[in-house]
Amino acid sequence: MTAVVLSVGAVIFASLQSPVYQGVASLLLQPRLSQSVLASSGVQAAATVDVPTETQLLQSASVRHAVEQVIGSAPPVSTVQMGTTAVVQIIAQRSSPAGAARVANAYARAYIQVRQQQAVNDLSTTATAIQSKITGIKAQVASIDNQVSQAPPGERARLSQSLAPQRAGLSDQLQALTQQQSQLQLNASLATGGGELVGPASPNPAQISPKPTTDALLGLAAGLVLGCCLAFVREYLDDSIKTKEDVEQVLPRAPTLALIPVVAEWQDHTAPMLVSVIEPRSPAAEAYRSLRTSVQFLGMDRPLRALQVTSPASNEGKTTTLANLAIALARAGQRTIVVCCDLRRPRLHEFFGCKNVVGFTSVIVGDSALSAALQDVPGEDGLMLLSSGPIPPNPSELLAGERATEILAALRARADIVLIDSPPVLPVTDAAILSKRVDATLLVVRAGGTTRRQLTRAAELLNQVNANV
């Protein structure tokens, strides 16, 4: 599903985007002229191209300014060196093929223009330096000649001979500098600006983006990868109980009595539903009868007269399970009494369509006799209900008192089995208190809802009071 959504989204997104076209100009970089002028030794130096430096220059402010002078703006471009060569591709992207080619070519020509100006500046600087040296050497030669001409006639020959080596050296230097000056003038006439546009960009009608088909495939691939990642993360983070084996890993000594399927027709879980009455032949009703058989089988080894039904947390189906189990037991001929000891959020009476005016708390405080508080469940022979009664301010204290123990003992005497609906284990201590007053505790777990941590903690709390789970 994630892959499909991303794929469709990519197509829609691509269809809303403006087309983008690409222009590519190929530029051959050349050595800077300052690298190829004659050195002071008179030998031409080997010339190389510093490609990274030149590509930085290509996107410099001076080049962008030159581009602006030609096309009015300087959109960003990218550069790619072709292998190890001195050829660089200038790549421009615009909303039209002609616009992309125009920008790429403008950058190439602007670079050449800037480099040509740099070459002129280099030549001018070098020419000035050489001319300065030539002027200095000529002055030294003139000084020597002046010394010889002004010497007395008898000394001229000797002085000329002694200054001859110095004058010869200066003459050699002057000749070398004159050659450099000539070479520099030749270089100036051949200067091309440090680059050559070997492959001008031409309009390419094929757009580079958006590409709906490619984008859809990429979206599909991304969706598959994302879906797998989400599934993995969800599975990794999901701590919920899903199978019977998950329960047995947490509670290896507690038998799993039944697996109750979800009732698809039960949409509103706030409204009680007795599937054992409404749909007695449904898989769920059959599962509750299987639970009844398991409970009866457990009672063969030792008497099972009082059974507490609870769950680790709220909204896990404990009251629903108890009500349907009670129907199954009563229809099997067992005298069954259901007791609502959930004195905080009582709902058991709603499942049987009974009132909750008097009940368990009424009997505890002496406002009603037990026989008067018990109600026959309409339409179910052998099934009686002791509702919670008025909600007290101190539920745990009432359940821990001797009077609660006496009432439960009296109920045992009236029925074959007593089913007790208690609050969840984790929020309050009521279930732990009641577990001491019953023969066993039935722990209801909701697949996909109850977590391993909740079930483990609930089992620990019940084990602390030696509850028979």
Buried (B, 14 or more C-beta within 10 A) or exposed (E): EBBEEBBBBBBEBBEEEEEBBBBBBBBBBBBBBBBBBBEEEEEEEEEEBBBEEBBEBBBEEBBBEBBEEBBEEBBEBEBEBEEEEBBBBBBBBBEBBBBBBBBBBBBBBBBBBBBBBBBBEBBEEBBEBBEEBBEBBEEBBEEBEEEBEEBEEEEBEEBBEEBEEEBEEBEEBBEBBEEBBEBBEEBBEEBEBBBBBEBBBBEBEEBEBBBBEEBBEBBBEBBBEBBEEEEEEEEEEEEBBEEEEBBEEBBEEBEEBBEBEEBEEBEEEEEBBBBBBEBBEBEBBBBBBBBBEBBBEBBEEEEBBBBBBBBBBEEBBBBBBBBBBBBBBBBBEBBBBBBBBBBBEBBBBBBBEBEBEBBBBBBBEEBBEBEEBBBEBEEBEBBBBBBBBBEBEEBBEBBBBEEBEEBBEEBBEBBBBBBBBBBBBBEBBBBBBBBEBBBBBBBBBBBEBBBBEBBBBBBEBBBEBEBBB
